[in-house]
Amino acid sequence: MIFGHGRFPAAVAAYEAAVRARDADAAEPAFERLTRAFGKAADAGLRAAGPRLAALLAETPPGPRAVVAVMTGACAERGADPLACAPAVFASAQDAFEQAAVFCERWTAAGRGELPGHEGEGLEEGDFERFGFLPVMAWQSLPQFEMTCVAMLNFSRVRREVPGREGLAAAVTRVAELSAEPFQCLTYALAVLDDEPLVALDRATGAGFVLRMSGIGDNFQLHTLLADALIGRGLVAGEAPSPEAVARCRDQPGMVTTTGSFNLVGADGEWIWNEGRPSDIPLVSGVRLVLLDPPPYRRSWPAGRFFPGMPGDLLYERALAPEEAATLWALTAPPAR
């Protein structure tokens, strides 16, 4: 008998053997054994299991595939190599979203109205035959794949080094269009920028500054870090955020109330909403450019990270020379509002 933490490595080996052998009779009890052992697994077992589970995703049947993907993501969070886990997770997620798009199209064409819940609410027994087993299973698995992909994208190494996520992003966008379900967490995570230059121009003084952003999930987080980088250094007038708010936006857990320091505006004169993403900021001469206007009214919000597991930062690099700032100001429009 295998006791304690040794149960999980044995369960991984049994499931791996059943999947590799395409032994359906053995795979079902092996999967149940795997799920039971997972919750009590030691970190060392999870570190070793992550890449092995990832390697099985393509061969795992549609039913348990999303669960195995979730386990793979959890293994990475507990120390497994995320670069060895992420490509298979993304590939399986892309397949699920592509199949789910087929389901959405067939459901709508059949005139069934509102799409069913991901846990099966609104589905009928005959729908697996009407719309296809794979599309239905894929639709039901999307919340699990979204959670797992976000877990993978929390790692800066994955965002920087794992290529080819465009197909996944396109598949997510397609399902969002067909279902009116935004899949906001995954959409935002796929759009996170790293080592991305940002130029800020202060309308009050005409001065400009170059910064570099990484791991920032939304513009609430960016706003707070930008205020710290510029107002905190005395480079721009305004109300600086507290050290606690800045820490929450970088890598500390939780949230703390902060007050807006600017009104962020794009070079096109349109407001840059805090609810948006840094990737929404328009490019000017190949660089994301934001104009700093005084806040039109006092706004407060909980400062923190859109993705609690994703450290973020905004590094101040330098002030623009006056002629550099003047060149960029010439490319901007006045605010539209």
C-alpha positions as CSV (number, residue, x, y, z in Angstrom):
1,M,0.0,0.0,0.0
2,I,1.2,3.5,-0.8
3,F,0.8,6.0,2.1
4,G,0.7,9.8,2.4
5,H,2.1,12.0,-0.3
6,G,3.3,9.0,-2.4
7,R,-0.2,8.4,-3.6
8,F,-0.1,11.3,-6.0
9,P,3.0,10.3,-7.9
10,A,1.5,6.8,-8.2
11,A,-1.8,8.2,-9.4
12,V,0.0,10.3,-12.0
13,A,1.9,7.3,-13.2
14,A,-1.3,5.2,-13.4
15,Y,-3.2,7.8,-15.3
16,E,-0.3,8.4,-17.6
17,A,-0.1,4.6,-18.4
18,A,-3.8,4.4,-19.1
19,V,-3.9,7.4,-21.4
20,R,-0.7,6.3,-23.3
21,A,-2.2,2.8,-23.8
22,R,-5.6,4.3,-24.9
23,D,-7.2,2.0,-22.3
24,A,-10.6,3.6,-21.7
25,D,-11.5,1.0,-19.0
26,A,-8.3,1.8,-17.0
27,A,-8.4,5.6,-17.7
28,E,-11.7,6.3,-15.9
29,P,-10.7,4.8,-12.5
30,A,-7.1,6.2,-12.9
31,F,-8.6,9.7,-13.4
32,E,-10.7,9.4,-10.3
33,R,-7.7,8.2,-8.4
34,L,-5.7,11.2,-9.7
35,T,-8.4,13.7,-8.6
36,R,-8.6,12.2,-5.2
37,A,-4.9,12.3,-4.6
38,F,-4.3,15.8,-6.0
39,G,-5.6,17.7,-3.0
40,K,-3.1,16.1,-0.6
41,A,-0.1,16.1,-3.0
42,A,3.2,17.5,-1.7
43,D,4.9,20.4,-3.6
44,A,7.7,18.1,-4.8
45,G,5.1,15.7,-6.4
46,L,3.3,18.7,-8.0
47,R,6.6,20.0,-9.4
48,A,7.3,16.7,-11.1
49,A,3.7,16.1,-12.3
50,G,3.1,19.4,-14.1
51,P,5.0,18.7,-17.3
52,R,3.8,15.1,-17.3
53,L,0.2,16.1,-17.0
54,A,0.7,18.8,-19.7
55,A,2.1,16.2,-22.1
56,L,-1.1,14.1,-21.7
57,L,-3.6,16.9,-22.5
58,A,-3.7,16.3,-26.2
59,E,-4.5,12.6,-25.6
60,T,-6.9,13.1,-22.7
61,P,-10.6,12.7,-23.6
62,P,-12.7,15.9,-23.8
63,G,-14.5,15.1,-20.5
64,P,-11.5,15.2,-18.1
65,R,-9.2,17.3,-20.3
66,A,-10.2,20.6,-18.6
67,V,-9.7,19.2,-15.2
68,V,-6.3,17.9,-16.1
69,A,-5.5,21.4,-17.5
70,V,-6.5,22.9,-14.1
71,M,-4.3,20.5,-12.3
72,T,-1.4,21.4,-14.6
73,G,-1.9,25.1,-13.9
74,A,-2.0,24.4,-10.1
75,C,1.2,22.4,-10.5
76,A,2.9,25.4,-12.1
77,E,1.7,27.6,-9.3
78,R,3.3,25.2,-6.8
79,G,6.7,25.1,-8.5
80,A,6.4,23.1,-11.8
81,D,8.2,24.7,-14.8
82,P,5.6,27.0,-16.4
83,L,7.4,26.9,-19.7
84,A,7.0,23.2,-19.8
85,C,3.3,23.4,-19.0
86,A,2.0,26.4,-20.8
87,P,2.2,25.4,-24.5
88,A,0.0,22.3,-24.1
89,V,-2.4,24.2,-21.9
90,F,-2.8,27.0,-24.5
91,A,-3.2,24.5,-27.3
92,S,-5.9,22.6,-25.5
93,A,-7.6,25.9,-24.6
94,Q,-7.5,27.1,-28.1
95,D,-9.1,23.8,-29.3
96,A,-11.8,24.2,-26.7
97,F,-12.7,27.8,-27.7
98,E,-12.7,26.8,-31.4
99,Q,-15.1,23.9,-30.7
100,A,-17.2,26.1,-28.4
101,A,-17.6,28.6,-31.3
102,V,-19.0,25.8,-33.4
103,F,-21.4,25.0,-30.6
104,C,-22.5,28.7,-30.3
105,E,-23.1,28.9,-34.1
106,R,-25.1,25.6,-34.1
107,W,-27.2,26.6,-31.1
108,T,-28.1,30.0,-32.6
109,A,-28.9,28.5,-36.0
110,A,-31.3,26.1,-34.2
111,G,-33.1,29.0,-32.7
112,R,-32.6,27.9,-29.1
113,G,-32.3,31.4,-27.8
114,E,-30.0,32.2,-24.8
115,L,-27.0,29.9,-24.6
116,P,-26.9,27.4,-21.8
117,G,-24.9,27.7,-18.7
118,H,-21.4,26.2,-18.6
119,E,-22.5,23.7,-16.0
120,G,-25.3,22.3,-18.2
121,E,-28.2,24.6,-17.3
122,G,-30.5,24.7,-20.3
123,L,-29.0,21.7,-22.1
124,E,-31.1,18.7,-23.0
125,E,-30.0,15.2,-23.2
126,G,-30.3,15.1,-27.0
127,D,-28.2,18.2,-27.4
128,F,-25.0,16.2,-27.4
129,E,-26.2,14.5,-30.6
130,R,-27.8,17.6,-32.1
131,F,-24.8,19.9,-31.7
132,G,-22.0,17.4,-31.4
133,F,-20.3,15.9,-28.3
134,L,-17.1,17.8,-28.7
135,P,-18.6,21.2,-29.2
136,V,-21.0,20.8,-26.2
137,M,-18.1,19.5,-23.9
138,A,-15.9,22.4,-25.1
139,W,-18.6,25.0,-24.2
140,Q,-18.9,23.5,-20.7
141,S,-15.1,23.5,-20.2
142,L,-14.5,27.2,-21.0
143,P,-14.5,28.5,-17.4
144,Q,-11.9,26.0,-16.4
145,F,-9.7,26.7,-19.4
146,E,-10.0,30.4,-18.8
147,M,-8.9,30.0,-15.2
148,T,-5.9,27.8,-16.2
149,C,-4.7,30.0,-19.0
150,V,-4.7,33.0,-16.7
151,A,-2.7,31.0,-14.1
152,M,-0.1,30.3,-16.8
153,L,-0.1,34.0,-18.0
154,N,0.6,35.2,-14.4
155,F,4.2,34.0,-15.1
156,S,6.2,36.7,-16.9
157,R,8.4,34.0,-18.4
158,V,5.4,32.5,-20.1
159,R,4.2,35.9,-21.4
160,R,7.7,36.7,-22.7
161,E,8.9,33.3,-24.0
162,V,5.9,31.2,-25.1
163,P,5.0,32.2,-28.7
164,G,2.0,31.7,-30.8
165,R,-0.8,32.9,-28.5
166,E,-2.5,34.8,-31.3
167,G,-4.6,31.7,-32.2
168,L,-5.9,31.4,-28.7
169,A,-6.7,35.1,-28.5
170,A,-8.6,34.9,-31.8
171,A,-10.6,31.9,-30.7
172,V,-11.5,33.7,-27.4
173,T,-12.6,36.8,-29.3
174,R,-14.8,34.7,-31.6
175,V,-16.6,33.0,-28.8
176,A,-17.0,36.3,-27.0
177,E,-18.7,37.7,-30.1
178,L,-21.0,34.8,-30.6
179,S,-22.0,34.4,-26.9
180,A,-21.9,38.0,-25.6
181,E,-19.8,36.6,-22.8
182,P,-16.6,38.6,-22.5
183,F,-14.2,36.1,-20.9
184,Q,-12.7,39.3,-19.6
185,C,-10.0,37.7,-17.4
186,L,-8.5,35.7,-20.2
187,T,-8.9,38.6,-22.7
188,Y,-7.1,41.0,-20.4
189,A,-4.4,38.4,-19.5
190,L,-3.6,37.8,-23.2
191,A,-3.2,41.5,-23.8
192,V,-0.8,42.2,-20.9
193,L,2.4,44.0,-22.1
194,D,5.9,43.4,-20.9
195,D,8.9,45.7,-21.3
196,E,6.6,48.0,-23.1
197,P,7.7,51.7,-23.5
198,L,5.2,54.3,-22.4
199,V,5.5,58.1,-22.9
200,A,3.6,60.4,-20.7
201,L,3.1,64.1,-21.6
202,D,2.0,66.5,-18.9
203,R,-0.4,69.1,-20.4
204,A,0.2,71.6,-17.6
205,T,3.9,71.9,-18.2
206,G,4.5,70.4,-21.7
207,A,7.1,68.0,-20.1
208,G,7.4,64.4,-21.3
209,F,8.6,61.3,-19.6
210,V,9.6,57.8,-20.8
211,L,8.6,54.8,-18.6
212,R,8.5,51.1,-19.2
213,M,5.6,48.9,-18.1
214,S,5.3,45.1,-17.4
215,G,2.6,42.9,-16.0
216,I,0.0,45.6,-15.6
217,G,-3.5,44.1,-15.9
218,D,-5.7,47.3,-16.2
219,N,-5.5,51.0,-16.3
220,F,-6.6,51.4,-12.7
221,Q,-3.3,49.7,-11.8
222,L,-1.4,51.7,-14.4
223,H,-2.9,55.0,-13.2
224,T,-1.7,54.4,-9.6
225,L,1.8,53.4,-10.7
226,L,2.1,56.3,-13.1
227,A,1.1,58.8,-10.4
228,D,3.7,57.3,-8.1
229,A,6.4,57.4,-10.8
230,L,5.8,61.0,-11.7
231,I,4.1,62.8,-8.8
232,G,6.0,60.8,-6.3
233,R,9.3,62.1,-7.8
234,G,8.1,65.6,-7.9
235,L,8.1,65.7,-11.7
236,V,4.4,66.4,-12.1
237,A,2.0,68.3,-9.8
238,G,-0.8,66.4,-8.1
239,E,-1.9,64.0,-5.4
240,A,0.5,61.1,-5.1
241,P,-0.9,57.7,-4.1
242,S,0.1,56.2,-0.7
243,P,3.0,53.7,-0.5
244,E,0.4,51.1,0.5
245,A,-1.6,51.7,-2.7
246,V,1.6,51.4,-4.8
247,A,2.7,48.3,-3.1
248,R,-0.7,46.6,-3.8
249,C,-0.3,47.5,-7.5
250,R,3.1,45.9,-7.6
251,D,3.2,42.7,-5.7
252,Q,1.5,42.9,-2.4
253,P,-1.8,41.1,-1.7
254,G,-5.1,42.9,-1.2
255,M,-6.4,46.4,-2.1
256,V,-6.5,49.8,-0.5
257,T,-8.5,52.9,-1.4
258,T,-6.7,55.4,-3.6
259,T,-7.7,58.7,-5.3
260,G,-7.2,59.5,-9.0
261,S,-4.4,61.8,-9.8
262,F,-5.0,62.5,-13.5
263,N,-7.4,62.3,-16.4
264,L,-5.6,60.0,-18.9
265,V,-6.1,61.0,-22.5
266,G,-4.9,59.4,-25.7
267,A,-3.0,61.2,-28.5
268,D,-6.3,61.1,-30.4
269,G,-8.0,63.2,-27.7
270,E,-10.1,60.4,-26.4
271,W,-10.2,59.5,-22.7
272,I,-8.3,56.4,-21.7
273,W,-10.7,54.7,-19.3
274,N,-9.3,53.2,-16.1
275,E,-11.5,50.1,-16.8
276,G,-9.5,49.5,-20.0
277,R,-6.0,47.9,-20.6
278,P,-2.6,49.5,-21.3
279,S,-2.7,47.8,-24.7
280,D,-5.7,50.0,-25.5
281,I,-3.5,53.1,-25.3
282,P,-2.9,54.3,-28.9
283,L,0.5,54.1,-30.5
284,V,2.2,57.3,-31.7
285,S,5.4,56.7,-33.8
286,G,5.4,53.2,-32.5
287,V,5.2,54.1,-28.8
288,R,2.1,54.2,-26.5
289,L,1.5,57.8,-25.6
290,V,-0.7,59.1,-22.8
291,L,-1.5,62.7,-22.0
292,L,-1.9,63.8,-18.4
293,D,-4.8,66.2,-17.7
294,P,-6.1,67.4,-14.4
295,P,-8.9,65.1,-13.1
296,P,-12.3,66.6,-14.0
297,Y,-13.7,65.4,-10.6
298,R,-12.5,63.4,-7.6
299,R,-12.4,59.7,-8.2
300,S,-11.5,56.9,-5.8
301,W,-11.2,53.2,-6.2
302,P,-9.6,50.1,-4.6
303,A,-6.0,50.1,-5.7
304,G,-4.5,46.7,-6.4
305,R,-3.9,44.3,-9.2
306,F,-6.5,43.1,-11.7
307,F,-4.6,39.7,-11.6
308,P,-3.7,39.0,-7.9
309,G,-1.1,36.5,-9.0
310,M,0.6,38.7,-11.5
311,P,3.3,41.1,-10.2
312,G,3.3,44.4,-12.1
313,D,5.6,47.4,-12.4
314,L,6.2,50.7,-14.1
315,L,9.8,51.8,-14.3
316,Y,10.7,55.5,-14.8
317,E,13.5,55.8,-17.3
318,R,14.0,59.5,-18.2
319,A,12.6,62.9,-19.0
320,L,12.2,63.8,-22.7
321,A,14.3,66.6,-24.1
322,P,12.2,69.7,-24.8
323,E,12.5,69.1,-28.6
324,E,11.4,65.5,-28.2
325,A,8.4,66.4,-26.2
326,A,7.5,69.2,-28.7
327,T,7.6,66.7,-31.6
328,L,5.2,64.4,-29.8
329,W,2.9,67.2,-28.8
330,A,2.6,68.1,-32.4
331,L,1.1,64.7,-33.1
332,T,-1.7,65.0,-30.5
333,A,-5.2,66.3,-30.7
334,P,-7.0,68.3,-28.0
335,P,-9.3,66.3,-25.7
336,A,-12.6,65.3,-27.3
337,R,-14.6,65.9,-24.1
